[in-house]
Every structure is written in structure tokens, then in C-alpha cells.
């Protein structure tokens, strides 16, 4: 590569990014960000899973409540007309 190639903006950006990523403080910050990001995703997953469980339980409870009156009506004998 000639000296002119190193003065191109794309090459300068790539060199600067490589140097920044190779430095210990930047690597530490990237690692810390990755850890916090993954922890946040795990917490979000737990909350979404909890909400889904709550919704499923509420739906199941509603279905049981809707089925209960029909079962009690079916189990009771039909009223007999009064004899006159």
C-alpha cells in the first residue's frame, strides 16, 4: 500500500477503530456493556415469561369460571311441575 492509501478516510476510520478496540480501557467498556446488556435481556425475558404465565392463569381461571355454571345446571334435576 502506498502512503496515499493510508490517507483515505475509510482506511483512517478502520485504523482508528482497530486501535480503539485493541486498547484495554475500550475492551473493558465493551465487555462491561455486553455483560449489562445480556443481564438486561435476561431480566426482560423473565418479566415477559412472568406476564405470559399470569395471562395463561387468568385465561384458565376464566375458562373454569365460565364452565362452572353450565356444569351445576346440568347436574341439577329439572324442576317438576306441581301436581294439582
TADAVEN-V141126 format. One record per backbone hydrogen bond with DSSP energy under -0.5 kcal/mol. CO is the residue of the C=O (numbers start at 1). NH is the residue of the N-H. E is the energy in kcal/mol with one decimal. If there is no record, write none. Layout:
BEGIN
co = {CO,CO}
nh = {NH,NH}
e = {E,E}
END
This chain:
BEGIN
co = {2,2,3,4,5,8,9,10,11,12,13,14,15,16,17,18,19,20,23,24,25,26,27,28,29,30,31,32,33,34,35,36,37,38,39,40,41,42,43,44,45,46,47,48,49,50,51,52,53,54,55,56,57,58,59,60,61,62,63,64,65,66,67,68,69,70,71,72}
nh = {5,6,7,7,8,12,13,14,15,16,17,18,19,20,21,22,23,23,27,28,29,30,31,32,33,34,35,36,37,38,39,40,41,42,43,44,45,46,47,48,49,50,51,52,53,54,55,56,57,58,59,60,61,62,63,64,65,66,67,68,69,70,71,72,73,74,75,76}
e = {-0.8,-0.9,-0.7,-0.6,-1.0,-2.3,-2.4,-2.1,-2.5,-2.5,-2.6,-2.3,-2.4,-2.4,-2.6,-1.5,-0.8,-0.7,-2.3,-2.5,-2.1,-2.6,-2.5,-2.6,-2.5,-2.3,-2.3,-2.6,-2.5,-2.4,-2.4,-2.3,-2.1,-2.2,-2.3,-2.4,-2.3,-2.1,-2.2,-2.6,-2.5,-2.4,-2.5,-2.4,-2.3,-2.3,-2.5,-2.4,-2.6,-2.5,-2.4,-2.4,-2.6,-2.3,-2.3,-2.2,-2.4,-2.2,-1.7,-1.6,-0.8,-0.6,-1.8,-2.2,-2.0,-2.0,-1.7,-1.1}
END
